[in-house]
Structure formats: C-alpha cells, structure tokens
Amino acid sequence: MNSPQKIVLLIGIILAVATLMYVPWNHVDDDGEKQSVGYGLLNQPPVAQEQHGINIFGLKIGVSETVKGNEVDTSRVVPTLAVIVLATGGLLLLFGTAKSMQS
C-alpha cells in the first residue's frame, strides 16, 4: 500500500467513524409515527420543540411539546456509509493502479 492509499484509507475511516458517532434521530410516538428530530451524538439524542395549535375565531391556541430522539434513522445512515465505503474503495483502486502503471 503506497502513501496516497494510506491517506485515503485514513480519511475514509475518519469519515465512517464520524458518521457513526453523529447520527440522524427520529422520534417514534405511541402510534408508530416517525418524526425527524435532527442529528445528535450516538449517546446523546437531540431534543426538539414541537408546536401544536389550533385557530378558533382568530384566536390562536398553541401548545409546545418537547420530543426527544428515541431511534437512530438507519435509512439515512446506511446510504451515507455506503457512499463513504464505495468512494474510499474506488480511490484506493485508482491510486493503486496509477502507481502500478508508472512502474
């Protein structure tokens, strides 16, 4: 493994670890409905304010509710990891064949 390949591999590993540590979260309510609440560390789910309200005769009545992420949104993590793995693998092959063509 040549020097550019080592750099690409190191960057790929750093990006993959960062992606797995800072993940998107969903809040799943009692009905099974999912709501995205943003990104947060794997051990610290984000907290979001959810606004509910009605308008009766021009009078707005609102209720604010705090929701906390309780499920990692794997449907967004897995494709991101796949792109990182494919890009890293492609660059490793590219730098490996470029080196062998020069010899």
Phi and psi in degrees as a GROMACS rama.xvg file:
@    title "Ramachandran Plot"
@    xaxis  label "Phi"
@    yaxis  label "Psi"
@TYPE xy
-85.3414  175.952  ASN-2
-62.7196  -45.6486  SER-3
-61.3821  -35.6915  PRO-4
-65.2251  -39.5108  GLN-5
-63.2041  -40.7091  LYS-6
-64.8689  -45.2338  ILE-7
-61.5169  -43.4204  VAL-8
-64.076  -42.3045  LEU-9
-62.8524  -44.8765  LEU-10
-63.523  -41.0386  ILE-11
-61.4184  -42.1736  GLY-12
-66.4835  -42.552  ILE-13
-61.6295  -44.5991  ILE-14
-64.1742  -40.2238  LEU-15
-65.7556  -43.3404  ALA-16
-64.846  -42.6198  VAL-17
-62.5663  -39.4496  ALA-18
-65.1181  -35.9238  THR-19
-80.7589  -18.0041  LEU-20
-91.681  -34.0504  MET-21
-114.394  93.382  TYR-22
-113.151  158.671  VAL-23
-77.9691  143.053  PRO-24
-119.759  149.303  TRP-25
-117.367  152.243  ASN-26
-106.357  122.926  HIS-27
-106.746  117.852  VAL-28
-84.3846  -177.182  ASP-29
-62.7069  -25.8026  ASP-30
-84.1993  -4.34204  ASP-31
88.0069  7.54336  GLY-32
-78.8406  132.633  GLU-33
-99.4734  141.23  LYS-34
-138.103  127.753  GLN-35
-70.0845  133.27  SER-36
-117.746  7.82794  VAL-37
105.001  -167.371  GLY-38
-102.038  150.888  TYR-39
-162.789  166.973  GLY-40
-63.7028  154.942  LEU-41
-59.6715  -33.8241  LEU-42
-98.1093  1.42053  ASN-43
-135.787  86.0612  GLN-44
-62.2578  146.448  PRO-45
-73.2748  156.735  PRO-46
-116.147  133.138  VAL-47
-126.691  151.866  ALA-48
-94.0579  128.13  GLN-49
-111.846  127.761  GLU-50
-100.886  126.941  GLN-51
-120.485  146.118  HIS-52
-171.552  164.708  GLY-53
-133.546  159.572  ILE-54
-120.027  110.847  ASN-55
-115.269  112.979  ILE-56
52.2361  41.196  PHE-57
84.0244  -3.98505  GLY-58
-97.7984  118.872  LEU-59
-90.4058  124.742  LYS-60
-114.995  119.996  ILE-61
-124.932  150.46  GLY-62
-129.687  132.124  VAL-63
-104.606  132.304  SER-64
-127.38  138.501  GLU-65
-93.1308  125.888  THR-66
-118.862  142.779  VAL-67
-116.806  140.529  LYS-68
-61.8542  130.303  GLY-69
-129.034  9.1466  ASN-70
-153.468  131.564  GLU-71
-72.6048  133.271  VAL-72
-82.6527  86.3912  ASP-73
-67.4922  -21.0559  THR-74
-68.3911  -14.834  SER-75
-105.983  -23.3741  ARG-76
-77.2178  -45.8948  VAL-77
-60.7238  -47.6536  VAL-78
-62.3885  -35.3911  PRO-79
-63.7834  -44.1341  THR-80
-63.9475  -38.4789  LEU-81
-61.6665  -41.8747  ALA-82
-64.0289  -42.6087  VAL-83
-62.6555  -45.139  ILE-84
-64.7527  -45.615  VAL-85
-64.9989  -42.877  LEU-86
-65.3362  -43.0448  ALA-87
-63.509  -47.0961  THR-88
-61.4842  -41.8943  GLY-89
-63.779  -42.3706  GLY-90
-68.3424  -34.924  LEU-91
-62.7843  -43.6376  LEU-92
-64.7503  -42.1481  LEU-93
-61.8778  -47.5765  LEU-94
-71.0811  -26.8488  PHE-95
-72.5909  -41.7502  GLY-96
-75.3689  -31.8163  THR-97
-64.2575  -38.2113  ALA-98
-69.9342  -41.3591  LYS-99
-71.9097  -27.3512  SER-100
-72.3011  -29.3483  MET-101
-74.1328  -25.5981  GLN-102
